[in-house]
Amino acid sequence: MEGTQDNAISKAIQILSALRASGDGASARELAPTTGFARSTVQRILATLSASGMVIQDPATQRYRIGPQALVIGLGYNGGNVLVNEARPYMFTLRDESLETVGLSVAVGNARVFLEEVQSNAQIRFASEMGRLYPLWSGANGRVLMSGLTDAEIDRVLADHEHDATLHESLTPDEIRARISEVRAHTFAMASNETIANVSSVAVGVRDGSGQTVAALSVSGPADRFTSARMDEVVPRLQDAASAISARLGARRGTK
């Protein structure tokens, strides 16, 4: 039994490696000759990987690509653990100060994903779907992450902009560009009833030693409680926490 499991794991790794190299994804039929496995074997393993979020399938093209769970694991190997470990103490402090949920999200291609979350102790609170891929252009977190991109990079992200029926409010590319400009001017972003109905968020960028925005630190809560006035009150503490985390990652002190 152990040998069979090891063989299945080996095949799954080879399929994930082939998908990573494919760029735009691939179907089971395309992966079969690449990996040397029977198409039925590839399809069976892809179904298992899909159930765990390691791969995702485009329902229109039937092509598979690397999923959020594999990306999060990769982020952990490539420094995500360092980021989370440095951020976590400040996230707990910020949660206790704001009384709302604190999240840490990163960009993954043209999407974003929550890497860590410290939930509010309130009975009614916001809780993200850890591992879910949100469009990079959506919400306060997304705009903070995009504010660190060049205008050309922003154009490339928005070139894939599509209405997402899972979002409460879908902004136009021009509206997104305008809000990114506001982030660059004020160093933080706010959103209410946007990505998720009845949820408000405020986010600030976390930078590394090169000055690049590597994550978005956010505070989120129910919109009827976490009002614009409450978000304004939280901004200074959020900025201080992001600055402290950035300093731990090598950024110059005071960077926001």
Secondary structure, DSSP 4 states (H G I P E B T S, - for coil): -HHHHHHHHHHHHHHHHHHHHHSS-B-HHHHHHHHT--HHHHHHHHHHHHHTTSEEE-TTT--EEE-HHHHHHHHIIIIIHHHHHHHHHHHHHHHHHHSSEEEEEEEETTEEEEEEEE--SSSS-----TTPPEETTSHHHHHHHHHTS-HHHHHHHHHT----TTSS----HHHHHHHHHHHHHHSEEEEESSSSTTEEEEEEEEE-TTS-EEEEEEEEEETTTS-HHHHHHHHHHHHHHHHHHHHHTTPPTT--
